[in-house]
């Protein structure tokens, strides 16, 4: 059971990191779209 809880906390940490990456990606995507709109 202890190892299972440890795995859960690691998974939560991983999903938290992934969420941050996704937010960064979305921000970059928005900037790219704005630049494309300006160029075209």
mmCIF entry with sequence, helices, sheets and N, C-alpha, C, O atoms, coordinates in Angstrom:
data_MODEL
# 
_entry.id   MODEL 
# 
_entity.id                         1 
_entity.type                       polymer 
_entity.pdbx_number_of_molecules   1 
# 
_entity_poly.entity_id                      1 
_entity_poly.type                           'polypeptide(L)' 
_entity_poly.nstd_linkage                   no 
_entity_poly.nstd_monomer                   no 
_entity_poly.pdbx_seq_one_letter_code       
;(UNK)(UNK)(UNK)(UNK)(UNK)(UNK)(UNK)(UNK)(UNK)(UNK)(UNK)(UNK)(UNK)(UNK)(UNK)(UNK)
(UNK)(UNK)(UNK)(UNK)(UNK)(UNK)(UNK)(UNK)(UNK)(UNK)(UNK)(UNK)(UNK)(UNK)(UNK)(UNK)
(UNK)(UNK)(UNK)(UNK)(UNK)(UNK)(UNK)(UNK)
;
_entity_poly.pdbx_seq_one_letter_code_can   XXXXXXXXXXXXXXXXXXXXXXXXXXXXXXXXXXXXXXXX 
_entity_poly.pdbx_strand_id                 A 
# 
loop_
_entity_poly_seq.entity_id 
_entity_poly_seq.num 
_entity_poly_seq.mon_id 
_entity_poly_seq.hetero 
1 1  UNK n 
1 2  UNK n 
1 3  UNK n 
1 4  UNK n 
1 5  UNK n 
1 6  UNK n 
1 7  UNK n 
1 8  UNK n 
1 9  UNK n 
1 10 UNK n 
1 11 UNK n 
1 12 UNK n 
1 13 UNK n 
1 14 UNK n 
1 15 UNK n 
1 16 UNK n 
1 17 UNK n 
1 18 UNK n 
1 19 UNK n 
1 20 UNK n 
1 21 UNK n 
1 22 UNK n 
1 23 UNK n 
1 24 UNK n 
1 25 UNK n 
1 26 UNK n 
1 27 UNK n 
1 28 UNK n 
1 29 UNK n 
1 30 UNK n 
1 31 UNK n 
1 32 UNK n 
1 33 UNK n 
1 34 UNK n 
1 35 UNK n 
1 36 UNK n 
1 37 UNK n 
1 38 UNK n 
1 39 UNK n 
1 40 UNK n 
# 
_struct_asym.id          A 
_struct_asym.entity_id   1 
# 
_struct_conf.conf_type_id            HELX_P 
_struct_conf.id                      HELX_P1 
_struct_conf.pdbx_PDB_helix_id       AA1 
_struct_conf.beg_label_comp_id       UNK 
_struct_conf.beg_label_asym_id       A 
_struct_conf.beg_label_seq_id        2 
_struct_conf.pdbx_beg_PDB_ins_code   ? 
_struct_conf.end_label_comp_id       UNK 
_struct_conf.end_label_asym_id       A 
_struct_conf.end_label_seq_id        39 
_struct_conf.pdbx_end_PDB_ins_code   ? 
_struct_conf.beg_auth_comp_id        UNK 
_struct_conf.beg_auth_asym_id        A 
_struct_conf.beg_auth_seq_id         2 
_struct_conf.end_auth_comp_id        UNK 
_struct_conf.end_auth_asym_id        A 
_struct_conf.end_auth_seq_id         39 
_struct_conf.pdbx_PDB_helix_class    1 
_struct_conf.details                 ? 
_struct_conf.pdbx_PDB_helix_length   38 
# 
_struct_conf_type.id          HELX_P 
_struct_conf_type.criteria    ? 
_struct_conf_type.reference   ? 
# 
loop_
_atom_site.group_PDB 
_atom_site.id 
_atom_site.type_symbol 
_atom_site.label_atom_id 
_atom_site.label_alt_id 
_atom_site.label_comp_id 
_atom_site.label_asym_id 
_atom_site.label_entity_id 
_atom_site.label_seq_id 
_atom_site.pdbx_PDB_ins_code 
_atom_site.Cartn_x 
_atom_site.Cartn_y 
_atom_site.Cartn_z 
_atom_site.occupancy 
_atom_site.B_iso_or_equiv 
_atom_site.pdbx_formal_charge 
_atom_site.auth_seq_id 
_atom_site.auth_comp_id 
_atom_site.auth_asym_id 
_atom_site.auth_atom_id 
_atom_site.pdbx_PDB_model_num 
ATOM 1   N N  . UNK A 1 1  ? 0.831  -1.207 0.000   1.00 0.00 ? 1  UNK A N  1 
ATOM 2   C CA . UNK A 1 1  ? 0.000  0.000  0.000   1.00 0.00 ? 1  UNK A CA 1 
ATOM 3   C C  . UNK A 1 1  ? 0.865  1.256  0.000   1.00 0.00 ? 1  UNK A C  1 
ATOM 4   O O  . UNK A 1 1  ? 0.528  2.250  -0.643  1.00 0.00 ? 1  UNK A O  1 
ATOM 5   N N  . UNK A 1 2  ? 1.973  1.205  0.721   1.00 0.00 ? 2  UNK A N  1 
ATOM 6   C CA . UNK A 1 2  ? 2.850  2.377  0.812   1.00 0.00 ? 2  UNK A CA 1 
ATOM 7   C C  . UNK A 1 2  ? 3.415  2.737  -0.563  1.00 0.00 ? 2  UNK A C  1 
ATOM 8   O O  . UNK A 1 2  ? 3.469  3.908  -0.940  1.00 0.00 ? 2  UNK A O  1 
ATOM 9   N N  . UNK A 1 3  ? 3.833  1.708  -1.304  1.00 0.00 ? 3  UNK A N  1 
ATOM 10  C CA . UNK A 1 3  ? 4.386  1.961  -2.637  1.00 0.00 ? 3  UNK A CA 1 
ATOM 11  C C  . UNK A 1 3  ? 3.306  2.503  -3.569  1.00 0.00 ? 3  UNK A C  1 
ATOM 12  O O  . UNK A 1 3  ? 3.586  3.330  -4.436  1.00 0.00 ? 3  UNK A O  1 
ATOM 13  N N  . UNK A 1 4  ? 2.064  2.031  -3.387  1.00 0.00 ? 4  UNK A N  1 
ATOM 14  C CA . UNK A 1 4  ? 0.958  2.507  -4.224  1.00 0.00 ? 4  UNK A CA 1 
ATOM 15  C C  . UNK A 1 4  ? 0.732  4.005  -3.996  1.00 0.00 ? 4  UNK A C  1 
ATOM 16  O O  . UNK A 1 4  ? 0.537  4.762  -4.947  1.00 0.00 ? 4  UNK A O  1 
ATOM 17  N N  . UNK A 1 5  ? 0.758  4.423  -2.729  1.00 0.00 ? 5  UNK A N  1 
ATOM 18  C CA . UNK A 1 5  ? 0.591  5.844  -2.409  1.00 0.00 ? 5  UNK A CA 1 
ATOM 19  C C  . UNK A 1 5  ? 1.739  6.651  -2.993  1.00 0.00 ? 5  UNK A C  1 
ATOM 20  O O  . UNK A 1 5  ? 1.546  7.760  -3.489  1.00 0.00 ? 5  UNK A O  1 
ATOM 21  N N  . UNK A 1 6  ? 2.927  6.081  -2.927  1.00 0.00 ? 6  UNK A N  1 
ATOM 22  C CA . UNK A 1 6  ? 4.103  6.753  -3.481  1.00 0.00 ? 6  UNK A CA 1 
ATOM 23  C C  . UNK A 1 6  ? 3.927  6.953  -4.986  1.00 0.00 ? 6  UNK A C  1 
ATOM 24  O O  . UNK A 1 6  ? 4.221  8.023  -5.520  1.00 0.00 ? 6  UNK A O  1 
ATOM 25  N N  . UNK A 1 7  ? 3.445  5.914  -5.658  1.00 0.00 ? 7  UNK A N  1 
ATOM 26  C CA . UNK A 1 7  ? 3.201  6.001  -7.099  1.00 0.00 ? 7  UNK A CA 1 
ATOM 27  C C  . UNK A 1 7  ? 2.151  7.059  -7.409  1.00 0.00 ? 7  UNK A C  1 
ATOM 28  O O  . UNK A 1 7  ? 2.296  7.815  -8.369  1.00 0.00 ? 7  UNK A O  1 
ATOM 29  N N  . UNK A 1 8  ? 1.096  7.117  -6.602  1.00 0.00 ? 8  UNK A N  1 
ATOM 30  C CA . UNK A 1 8  ? 0.045  8.110  -6.817  1.00 0.00 ? 8  UNK A CA 1 
ATOM 31  C C  . UNK A 1 8  ? 0.606  9.524  -6.722  1.00 0.00 ? 8  UNK A C  1 
ATOM 32  O O  . UNK A 1 8  ? 0.293  10.372 -7.557  1.00 0.00 ? 8  UNK A O  1 
ATOM 33  N N  . UNK A 1 9  ? 1.429  9.781  -5.714  1.00 0.00 ? 9  UNK A N  1 
ATOM 34  C CA . UNK A 1 9  ? 1.986  11.122 -5.559  1.00 0.00 ? 9  UNK A CA 1 
ATOM 35  C C  . UNK A 1 9  ? 2.926  11.452 -6.713  1.00 0.00 ? 9  UNK A C  1 
ATOM 36  O O  . UNK A 1 9  ? 2.981  12.599 -7.158  1.00 0.00 ? 9  UNK A O  1 
ATOM 37  N N  . UNK A 1 10 ? 3.665  10.458 -7.200  1.00 0.00 ? 10 UNK A N  1 
ATOM 38  C CA . UNK A 1 10 ? 4.539  10.672 -8.358  1.00 0.00 ? 10 UNK A CA 1 
ATOM 39  C C  . UNK A 1 10 ? 3.720  10.979 -9.603  1.00 0.00 ? 10 UNK A C  1 
ATOM 40  O O  . UNK A 1 10 ? 4.085  11.846 -10.398 1.00 0.00 ? 10 UNK A O  1 
ATOM 41  N N  . UNK A 1 11 ? 2.605  10.259 -9.770  1.00 0.00 ? 11 UNK A N  1 
ATOM 42  C CA . UNK A 1 11 ? 1.732  10.504 -10.917 1.00 0.00 ? 11 UNK A CA 1 
ATOM 43  C C  . UNK A 1 11 ? 1.130  11.900 -10.842 1.00 0.00 ? 11 UNK A C  1 
ATOM 44  O O  . UNK A 1 11 ? 1.031  12.590 -11.857 1.00 0.00 ? 11 UNK A O  1 
ATOM 45  N N  . UNK A 1 12 ? 0.727  12.320 -9.647  1.00 0.00 ? 12 UNK A N  1 
ATOM 46  C CA . UNK A 1 12 ? 0.170  13.659 -9.475  1.00 0.00 ? 12 UNK A CA 1 
ATOM 47  C C  . UNK A 1 12 ? 1.206  14.714 -9.817  1.00 0.00 ? 12 UNK A C  1 
ATOM 48  O O  . UNK A 1 12 ? 0.890  15.708 -10.470 1.00 0.00 ? 12 UNK A O  1 
ATOM 49  N N  . UNK A 1 13 ? 2.439  14.508 -9.382  1.00 0.00 ? 13 UNK A N  1 
ATOM 50  C CA . UNK A 1 13 ? 3.524  15.435 -9.685  1.00 0.00 ? 13 UNK A CA 1 
ATOM 51  C C  . UNK A 1 13 ? 3.757  15.485 -11.187 1.00 0.00 ? 13 UNK A C  1 
ATOM 52  O O  . UNK A 1 13 ? 3.954  16.558 -11.757 1.00 0.00 ? 13 UNK A O  1 
ATOM 53  N N  . UNK A 1 14 ? 3.735  14.322 -11.822 1.00 0.00 ? 14 UNK A N  1 
ATOM 54  C CA . UNK A 1 14 ? 3.949  14.241 -13.266 1.00 0.00 ? 14 UNK A CA 1 
ATOM 55  C C  . UNK A 1 14 ? 2.845  14.966 -14.023 1.00 0.00 ? 14 UNK A C  1 
ATOM 56  O O  . UNK A 1 14 ? 3.127  15.714 -14.960 1.00 0.00 ? 14 UNK A O  1 
ATOM 57  N N  . UNK A 1 15 ? 1.584  14.755 -13.629 1.00 0.00 ? 15 UNK A N  1 
ATOM 58  C CA . UNK A 1 15 ? 0.466  15.421 -14.310 1.00 0.00 ? 15 UNK A CA 1 
ATOM 59  C C  . UNK A 1 15 ? 0.522  16.921 -14.073 1.00 0.00 ? 15 UNK A C  1 
ATOM 60  O O  . UNK A 1 15 ? 0.127  17.701 -14.939 1.00 0.00 ? 15 UNK A O  1 
ATOM 61  N N  . UNK A 1 16 ? 1.016  17.337 -12.891 1.00 0.00 ? 16 UNK A N  1 
ATOM 62  C CA . UNK A 1 16 ? 1.173  18.766 -12.603 1.00 0.00 ? 16 UNK A CA 1 
ATOM 63  C C  . UNK A 1 16 ? 2.202  19.373 -13.542 1.00 0.00 ? 16 UNK A C  1 
ATOM 64  O O  . UNK A 1 16 ? 1.989  20.452 -14.095 1.00 0.00 ? 16 UNK A O  1 
ATOM 65  N N  . UNK A 1 17 ? 3.319  18.677 -13.721 1.00 0.00 ? 17 UNK A N  1 
ATOM 66  C CA . UNK A 1 17 ? 4.357  19.138 -14.653 1.00 0.00 ? 17 UNK A CA 1 
ATOM 67  C C  . UNK A 1 17 ? 3.806  19.186 -16.074 1.00 0.00 ? 17 UNK A C  1 
ATOM 68  O O  . UNK A 1 17 ? 4.057  20.138 -16.813 1.00 0.00 ? 17 UNK A O  1 
ATOM 69  N N  . UNK A 1 18 ? 3.049  18.146 -16.456 1.00 0.00 ? 18 UNK A N  1 
ATOM 70  C CA . UNK A 1 18 ? 2.467  18.105 -17.797 1.00 0.00 ? 18 UNK A CA 1 
ATOM 71  C C  . UNK A 1 18 ? 1.512  19.264 -18.011 1.00 0.00 ? 18 UNK A C  1 
ATOM 72  O O  . UNK A 1 18 ? 1.479  19.852 -19.092 1.00 0.00 ? 18 UNK A O  1 
ATOM 73  N N  . UNK A 1 19 ? 0.725  19.600 -16.977 1.00 0.00 ? 19 UNK A N  1 
ATOM 74  C CA . UNK A 1 19 ? -0.220 20.707 -17.083 1.00 0.00 ? 19 UNK A CA 1 
ATOM 75  C C  . UNK A 1 19 ? 0.544  22.005 -17.344 1.00 0.00 ? 19 UNK A C  1 
ATOM 76  O O  . UNK A 1 19 ? 0.124  22.823 -18.163 1.00 0.00 ? 19 UNK A O  1 
ATOM 77  N N  . UNK A 1 20 ? 1.667  22.191 -16.645 1.00 0.00 ? 20 UNK A N  1 
ATOM 78  C CA . UNK A 1 20 ? 2.480  23.384 -16.857 1.00 0.00 ? 20 UNK A CA 1 
ATOM 79  C C  . UNK A 1 20 ? 2.997  23.421 -18.286 1.00 0.00 ? 20 UNK A C  1 
ATOM 80  O O  . UNK A 1 20 ? 2.975  24.468 -18.934 1.00 0.00 ? 20 UNK A O  1 
ATOM 81  N N  . UNK A 1 21 ? 3.465  22.274 -18.779 1.00 0.00 ? 21 UNK A N  1 
ATOM 82  C CA . UNK A 1 21 ? 3.969  22.195 -20.155 1.00 0.00 ? 21 UNK A CA 1 
ATOM 83  C C  . UNK A 1 21 ? 2.868  22.535 -21.150 1.00 0.00 ? 21 UNK A C  1 
ATOM 84  O O  . UNK A 1 21 ? 3.100  23.255 -22.121 1.00 0.00 ? 21 UNK A O  1 
ATOM 85  N N  . UNK A 1 22 ? 1.665  22.010 -20.904 1.00 0.00 ? 22 UNK A N  1 
ATOM 86  C CA . UNK A 1 22 ? 0.536  22.263 -21.809 1.00 0.00 ? 22 UNK A CA 1 
ATOM 87  C C  . UNK A 1 22 ? 0.192  23.750 -21.821 1.00 0.00 ? 22 UNK A C  1 
ATOM 88  O O  . UNK A 1 22 ? -0.080 24.314 -22.881 1.00 0.00 ? 22 UNK A O  1 
ATOM 89  N N  . UNK A 1 23 ? 0.203  24.392 -20.640 1.00 0.00 ? 23 UNK A N  1 
ATOM 90  C CA . UNK A 1 23 ? -0.092 25.821 -20.580 1.00 0.00 ? 23 UNK A CA 1 
ATOM 91  C C  . UNK A 1 23 ? 0.964  26.614 -21.341 1.00 0.00 ? 23 UNK A C  1 
ATOM 92  O O  . UNK A 1 23 ? 0.633  27.553 -22.064 1.00 0.00 ? 23 UNK A O  1 
ATOM 93  N N  . UNK A 1 24 ? 2.236  26.241 -21.181 1.00 0.00 ? 24 UNK A N  1 
ATOM 94  C CA . UNK A 1 24 ? 3.313  26.900 -21.934 1.00 0.00 ? 24 UNK A CA 1 
ATOM 95  C C  . UNK A 1 24 ? 3.102  26.711 -23.426 1.00 0.00 ? 24 UNK A C  1 
ATOM 96  O O  . UNK A 1 24 ? 3.264  27.650 -24.206 1.00 0.00 ? 24 UNK A O  1 
ATOM 97  N N  . UNK A 1 25 ? 2.742  25.504 -23.820 1.00 0.00 ? 25 UNK A N  1 
ATOM 98  C CA . UNK A 1 25 ? 2.511  25.188 -25.230 1.00 0.00 ? 25 UNK A CA 1 
ATOM 99  C C  . UNK A 1 25 ? 1.363  26.021 -25.794 1.00 0.00 ? 25 UNK A C  1 
ATOM 100 O O  . UNK A 1 25 ? 1.467  26.568 -26.893 1.00 0.00 ? 25 UNK A O  1 
ATOM 101 N N  . UNK A 1 26 ? 0.260  26.116 -25.032 1.00 0.00 ? 26 UNK A N  1 
ATOM 102 C CA . UNK A 1 26 ? -0.889 26.902 -25.481 1.00 0.00 ? 26 UNK A CA 1 
ATOM 103 C C  . UNK A 1 26 ? -0.513 28.369 -25.628 1.00 0.00 ? 26 UNK A C  1 
ATOM 104 O O  . UNK A 1 26 ? -0.937 29.029 -26.577 1.00 0.00 ? 26 UNK A O  1 
ATOM 105 N N  . UNK A 1 27 ? 0.283  28.882 -24.693 1.00 0.00 ? 27 UNK A N  1 
ATOM 106 C CA . UNK A 1 27 ? 0.714  30.275 -24.764 1.00 0.00 ? 27 UNK A CA 1 
ATOM 107 C C  . UNK A 1 27 ? 1.546  30.496 -26.023 1.00 0.00 ? 27 UNK A C  1 
ATOM 108 O O  . UNK A 1 27 ? 1.347  31.479 -26.737 1.00 0.00 ? 27 UNK A O  1 
ATOM 109 N N  . UNK A 1 28 ? 2.477  29.586 -26.297 1.00 0.00 ? 28 UNK A N  1 
ATOM 110 C CA . UNK A 1 28 ? 3.306  29.683 -27.505 1.00 0.00 ? 28 UNK A CA 1 
ATOM 111 C C  . UNK A 1 28 ? 2.447  29.582 -28.754 1.00 0.00 ? 28 UNK A C  1 
ATOM 112 O O  . UNK A 1 28 ? 2.666  30.311 -29.721 1.00 0.00 ? 28 UNK A O  1 
ATOM 113 N N  . UNK A 1 29 ? 1.466  28.677 -28.739 1.00 0.00 ? 29 UNK A N  1 
ATOM 114 C CA . UNK A 1 29 ? 0.576  28.504 -29.886 1.00 0.00 ? 29 UNK A CA 1 
ATOM 115 C C  . UNK A 1 29 ? -0.199 29.790 -30.150 1.00 0.00 ? 29 UNK A C  1 
ATOM 116 O O  . UNK A 1 29 ? -0.349 30.201 -31.300 1.00 0.00 ? 29 UNK A O  1 
ATOM 117 N N  . UNK A 1 30 ? -0.693 30.428 -29.088 1.00 0.00 ? 30 UNK A N  1 
ATOM 118 C CA . UNK A 1 30 ? -1.430 31.689 -29.240 1.00 0.00 ? 30 UNK A CA 1 
ATOM 119 C C  . UNK A 1 30 ? -0.531 32.758 -29.841 1.00 0.00 ? 30 UNK A C  1 
ATOM 120 O O  . UNK A 1 30 ? -0.965 33.505 -30.718 1.00 0.00 ? 30 UNK A O  1 
ATOM 121 N N  . UNK A 1 31 ? 0.702  32.844 -29.390 1.00 0.00 ? 31 UNK A N  1 
ATOM 122 C CA . UNK A 1 31 ? 1.650  33.824 -29.925 1.00 0.00 ? 31 UNK A CA 1 
ATOM 123 C C  . UNK A 1 31 ? 1.901  33.552 -31.402 1.00 0.00 ? 31 UNK A C  1 
ATOM 124 O O  . UNK A 1 31 ? 1.930  34.481 -32.210 1.00 0.00 ? 31 UNK A O  1 
ATOM 125 N N  . UNK A 1 32 ? 2.083  32.283 -31.759 1.00 0.00 ? 32 UNK A N  1 
ATOM 126 C CA . UNK A 1 32 ? 2.317  31.914 -33.160 1.00 0.00 ? 32 UNK A CA 1 
ATOM 127 C C  . UNK A 1 32 ? 1.129  32.289 -34.032 1.00 0.00 ? 32 UNK A C  1 
ATOM 128 O O  . UNK A 1 32 ? 1.303  32.817 -35.131 1.00 0.00 ? 32 UNK A O  1 
ATOM 129 N N  . UNK A 1 33 ? -0.077 32.019 -33.547 1.00 0.00 ? 33 UNK A N  1 
ATOM 130 C CA . UNK A 1 33 ? -1.290 32.349 -34.311 1.00 0.00 ? 33 UNK A CA 1 
ATOM 131 C C  . UNK A 1 33 ? -1.382 33.856 -34.513 1.00 0.00 ? 33 UNK A C  1 
ATOM 132 O O  . UNK A 1 33 ? -1.706 34.314 -35.608 1.00 0.00 ? 33 UNK A O  1 
ATOM 133 N N  . UNK A 1 34 ? -1.100 34.631 -33.469 1.00 0.00 ? 34 UNK A N  1 
ATOM 134 C CA . UNK A 1 34 ? -1.138 36.089 -33.582 1.00 0.00 ? 34 UNK A CA 1 
ATOM 135 C C  . UNK A 1 34 ? -0.118 36.569 -34.602 1.00 0.00 ? 34 UNK A C  1 
ATOM 136 O O  . UNK A 1 34 ? -0.413 37.454 -35.405 1.00 0.00 ? 34 UNK A O  1 
ATOM 137 N N  . UNK A 1 35 ? 1.074  35.996 -34.578 1.00 0.00 ? 35 UNK A N  1 
ATOM 138 C CA . UNK A 1 35 ? 2.114  36.385 -35.537 1.00 0.00 ? 35 UNK A CA 1 
ATOM 139 C C  . UNK A 1 35 ? 1.683  36.061 -36.958 1.00 0.00 ? 35 UNK A C  1 
ATOM 140 O O  . UNK A 1 35 ? 1.889  36.860 -37.871 1.00 0.00 ? 35 UNK A O  1 
ATOM 141 N N  . UNK A 1 36 ? 1.081  34.882 -37.147 1.00 0.00 ? 36 UNK A N  1 
ATOM 142 C CA . UNK A 1 36 ? 0.611  34.491 -38.486 1.00 0.00 ? 36 UNK A CA 1 
ATOM 143 C C  . UNK A 1 36 ? -0.460 35.459 -38.982 1.00 0.00 ? 36 UNK A C  1 
ATOM 144 O O  . UNK A 1 36 ? -0.467 35.832 -40.155 1.00 0.00 ? 36 UNK A O  1 
ATOM 145 N N  . UNK A 1 37 ? -1.357 35.862 -38.096 1.00 0.00 ? 37 UNK A N  1 
ATOM 146 C CA . UNK A 1 37 ? -2.418 36.801 -38.476 1.00 0.00 ? 37 UNK A CA 1 
ATOM 147 C C  . UNK A 1 37 ? -1.818 38.144 -38.865 1.00 0.00 ? 37 UNK A C  1 
ATOM 148 O O  . UNK A 1 37 ? -2.296 38.792 -39.796 1.00 0.00 ? 37 UNK A O  1 
ATOM 149 N N  . UNK A 1 38 ? -0.781 38.562 -38.163 1.00 0.00 ? 38 UNK A N  1 
ATOM 150 C CA . UNK A 1 38 ? -0.118 39.833 -38.470 1.00 0.00 ? 38 UNK A CA 1 
ATOM 151 C C  . UNK A 1 38 ? 0.589  39.746 -39.821 1.00 0.00 ? 38 UNK A C  1 
ATOM 152 O O  . UNK A 1 38 ? 0.537  40.685 -40.615 1.00 0.00 ? 38 UNK A O  1 
ATOM 153 N N  . UNK A 1 39 ? 1.252  38.615 -40.078 1.00 0.00 ? 39 UNK A N  1 
ATOM 154 C CA . UNK A 1 39 ? 2.019  38.444 -41.323 1.00 0.00 ? 39 UNK A CA 1 
ATOM 155 C C  . UNK A 1 39 ? 1.093  38.370 -42.533 1.00 0.00 ? 39 UNK A C  1 
ATOM 156 O O  . UNK A 1 39 ? 1.380  38.984 -43.561 1.00 0.00 ? 39 UNK A O  1 
ATOM 157 N N  . UNK A 1 40 ? -0.032 37.618 -42.428 1.00 0.00 ? 40 UNK A N  1 
ATOM 158 C CA . UNK A 1 40 ? -0.921 37.430 -43.579 1.00 0.00 ? 40 UNK A CA 1 
ATOM 159 C C  . UNK A 1 40 ? -1.965 38.513 -43.727 1.00 0.00 ? 40 UNK A C  1 
ATOM 160 O O  . UNK A 1 40 ? -2.772 38.470 -44.655 1.00 0.00 ? 40 UNK A O  1 
# 
